[in-house]
Amino acid sequence: MRKYDHLFFDLDNTLWDFTANSRLAMEQTLTENGLLQQLPSFNPFFKVYEQINHALWSDYHARKISKQELIVRRFSKSLQEFGVQEFDWQKLNRRYLENMALQTQLFPSTKETLATLKDRGYKMYIITNGFREVQYDKLANCGLDGYFSKVFISEEIHTAKPHREIFEFSLKSANAPKKKSVMIGDSWETDIEGALQFGIDQIMFTNDGLHPLPVGIQAKRMATNSNFLEINARNRTYFVNKIQELTTIL
C-alpha cells in the first residue's frame, strides 16, 4: 500500500519558474511604461526589487502589512532608489501581474511528472500564497490547471503559509487525512516548516541547491545517506533536486 493519496503542491518556484518568469514580466512592464530607459540598467534594479519584494512578502505572511501596502511599496521603494519618485504604483503593479500571468516557463519535466502522478491515481491540489487575480491565469496559461482537483489561494482563504489555518482548510476541503497527505514546495520557511508544524509530511524541492535550506538542516542532510529526515517523531521530510524525482518517492 502506498504511503500517500493526496499531493499538495506549491506553485511559484516549485512548478512554475517564478524567478525566470517574474524577471521577464518585470522587464516587459518597465519597458511598456517608459521606465526602463530611466534606469542605468535592468539587472541592478531587479536585484534591489527582489530584496525589497521578499522582505515585504515576509511582512505580509506575518500579517504585518496589507496587500495594498505590499503592492505599492515594492515598486515605490525599488524605483525611488533609482531616482523615479512619482508614478502610479498601483497601475504599474496591475500591469506587472498581467504580464506575469502570460509567462509560461515551468521547471523541466513538470508536466510529464504531473501526468505520471495523475495516471497513478494521486489526487493533486495547489496551495499558494499568490494573489488570486494572477494565480488562476498562470495555471491556465501554462497548461497546468487540468492536473489539480482544487486550488487554494491564501488571499481567498484569508490566511497564508506557513500558518496552520491554510493547511487545515485545504486538507478539510479536499477530505484528505493527514497521514495520507504530503506538501511539496520550494520554501523551507513557508512550505516545509508550515506543513511540519501542521503535522503532515513534506517534500522539499531544492532545485539542485538553488532553493536554500537552513544550515542545520543542510548539515543533517549531508550526514545521512537517506533521502529523508525525521525532524520530529511524527513526520518525514524528503528532498528532491529535480521535479521528476517525485516519481521515485511517490
C-alpha positions in Angstrom: 0.0 0.0 0.0 1.4 3.4 -0.9 2.0 6.0 1.7 0.1 9.0 0.3 -3.0 9.6 -1.7 -3.2 13.4 -1.6 -0.4 15.6 -3.0 -0.5 19.3 -2.1 1.8 21.4 -4.4 3.1 24.9 -4.0 3.0 26.8 -7.4 5.7 29.5 -7.6 9.2 28.2 -7.9 8.0 24.6 -7.4 6.2 24.0 -10.7 6.1 27.5 -12.3 9.5 29.1 -12.6 8.8 32.3 -10.7 12.4 33.5 -10.8 12.6 33.4 -14.6 9.0 34.4 -15.3 9.0 37.4 -12.9 12.2 38.8 -14.5 10.6 38.6 -18.0 7.4 40.2 -16.8 9.2 43.0 -14.9 11.4 44.0 -17.9 8.3 44.0 -20.1 6.3 46.1 -17.6 9.1 48.7 -17.2 9.5 49.0 -21.0 5.8 49.4 -21.6 5.7 52.2 -19.0 8.8 54.1 -20.2 10.7 53.4 -17.1 13.4 51.1 -18.3 15.3 53.9 -20.1 15.3 55.9 -16.8 17.3 53.2 -15.1 21.1 52.7 -15.5 20.4 49.1 -16.4 17.8 46.4 -15.6 19.9 44.0 -13.6 20.8 46.3 -10.7 17.2 47.4 -10.4 15.8 43.9 -10.4 18.2 42.8 -7.7 17.0 45.7 -5.5 13.4 44.9 -6.3 13.8 41.2 -5.4 15.3 42.1 -2.0 12.5 44.6 -1.2 9.8 42.3 -2.5 11.0 39.4 -0.5 11.0 41.4 2.7 7.6 42.8 2.1 6.1 39.4 1.4 7.6 38.2 4.7 5.8 41.0 6.4 2.6 40.2 4.5 2.8 36.5 5.5 3.3 37.6 9.1 0.2 39.8 8.8 2.3 43.0 9.5 1.2 44.8 6.3 -1.8 44.7 3.9 -1.9 43.6 0.3 -2.3 47.2 -0.7 0.9 48.2 1.2 2.8 45.4 -0.4 1.9 46.2 -4.0 2.6 49.9 -3.6 5.8 49.7 -1.6 7.6 47.1 -3.7 7.5 49.4 -6.7 7.8 52.8 -5.0 10.7 51.8 -2.7 12.6 50.0 -5.6 12.2 52.7 -8.2 12.8 55.5 -5.8 16.2 54.1 -5.1 16.9 54.8 -8.8 15.5 58.3 -8.9 11.9 57.6 -10.0 10.0 59.5 -7.4 6.5 59.7 -8.7 4.4 57.1 -10.6 1.0 55.3 -10.4 2.4 52.4 -8.4 -1.0 50.5 -8.4 -1.2 50.8 -12.2 2.3 49.5 -12.5 1.5 46.6 -10.2 -1.6 45.7 -12.2 0.3 45.6 -15.5 3.1 43.6 -13.9 0.6 41.0 -12.7 -1.0 40.8 -16.1 2.4 40.2 -17.7 3.3 37.7 -15.0 0.2 35.6 -15.9 1.3 35.4 -19.5 4.6 33.8 -18.7 4.7 30.0 -19.1 8.2 28.8 -18.2 8.0 25.7 -16.0 10.7 23.6 -14.4 12.0 20.8 -16.6 9.7 17.7 -16.8 6.9 19.4 -14.7 4.1 18.3 -17.0 5.5 14.9 -17.6 5.8 14.3 -13.8 2.3 15.6 -13.1 0.9 13.4 -15.8 2.7 10.3 -14.4 1.4 11.1 -10.9 -2.2 11.6 -12.2 -2.0 8.3 -14.1 -1.1 6.6 -10.8 -4.3 7.9 -9.3 -3.0 10.6 -6.9 -5.3 13.4 -6.1 -3.4 16.7 -6.6 -4.0 20.2 -5.3 -2.3 23.6 -5.2 -1.7 25.7 -2.1 -0.3 29.0 -3.0 0.4 32.4 -1.3 0.0 34.3 -4.5 -2.7 36.8 -5.5 -6.0 35.4 -6.8 -6.1 37.7 -9.8 -3.0 36.1 -11.3 -2.6 32.5 -9.9 -5.6 31.0 -11.8 -4.4 32.6 -15.0 -0.9 31.3 -14.5 -2.2 27.8 -14.2 -4.4 28.1 -17.2 -1.9 29.8 -19.5 0.9 27.3 -18.8 -1.4 24.3 -19.1 -1.3 23.1 -15.5 -4.9 23.6 -14.4 -6.1 20.3 -15.6 -3.9 18.3 -13.2 -5.3 19.7 -10.0 -8.7 19.0 -8.3 -8.7 22.2 -6.2 -6.6 25.4 -5.9 -6.2 27.0 -2.5 -5.1 30.6 -2.7 -4.1 32.4 0.5 -5.9 35.6 -0.4 -9.2 33.8 -0.8 -8.8 31.8 2.4 -7.6 34.9 4.3 -4.5 33.2 5.7 -1.2 32.2 4.2 1.5 29.6 4.5 3.2 28.9 7.0 0.1 29.4 9.2 -1.6 26.2 10.1 -5.0 27.6 9.1 -4.3 27.3 5.4 -3.2 23.7 5.7 -6.2 22.9 7.9 -8.7 24.5 5.5 -7.1 22.8 2.4 -7.0 19.3 3.8 -10.5 19.6 5.2 -11.8 20.9 1.8 -10.0 18.0 0.0 -11.3 15.4 2.5 -7.6 14.4 2.9 -6.4 12.6 6.0 -3.1 14.0 7.4 -1.4 10.6 7.3 -2.2 10.2 3.6 -1.2 13.8 2.6 2.2 15.4 1.7 3.2 19.0 1.0 5.6 19.7 -1.9 7.3 23.0 -2.1 10.5 25.1 -2.6 10.4 27.3 0.5 11.7 25.9 3.8 10.0 28.7 5.8 6.6 28.7 4.2 6.0 25.2 2.7 8.1 22.8 4.7 8.0 24.3 8.2 4.4 25.2 7.8 3.4 21.7 6.8 5.7 20.2 9.5 4.1 22.3 12.3 0.7 21.3 11.0 1.6 17.7 11.1 1.9 16.4 7.6 4.9 15.0 5.7 6.8 17.3 3.2 8.9 17.1 0.1 11.4 19.9 -0.3 12.3 20.8 -3.9 15.9 22.1 -3.7 16.4 22.8 -7.4 19.9 21.5 -7.2 20.7 23.7 -4.3 19.2 27.0 -5.6 16.4 26.9 -3.1 18.2 27.3 0.3 18.0 25.1 3.3 18.8 26.2 6.9 22.4 25.5 7.9 21.4 22.9 10.5 19.1 21.0 8.1 21.7 21.0 5.4 24.3 19.6 7.8 21.9 16.8 8.9 21.1 16.0 5.3 24.7 15.7 4.4 25.3 13.5 7.4 22.8 10.8 6.4 22.6 8.6 3.3 18.8 8.7 3.3 16.7 10.8 1.0 14.6 12.0 4.0 15.0 13.3 7.6 12.8 12.7 10.6 12.9 16.2 12.1 10.2 15.2 14.6 8.8 11.9 15.8 5.7 12.1 13.6 6.7 13.3 10.1 9.2 12.8 7.4 10.9 15.5 5.3 12.0 14.3 1.8 14.3 16.2 -0.6 14.4 16.2 -4.4 16.8 18.1 -6.6 14.5 17.9 -9.6 10.8 17.7 -10.0 10.9 14.4 -11.9 12.4 12.7 -8.8 9.0 12.9 -7.2 8.0 9.8 -9.2 10.7 7.8 -7.4 9.5 8.9 -3.9 5.7 8.7 -4.5 
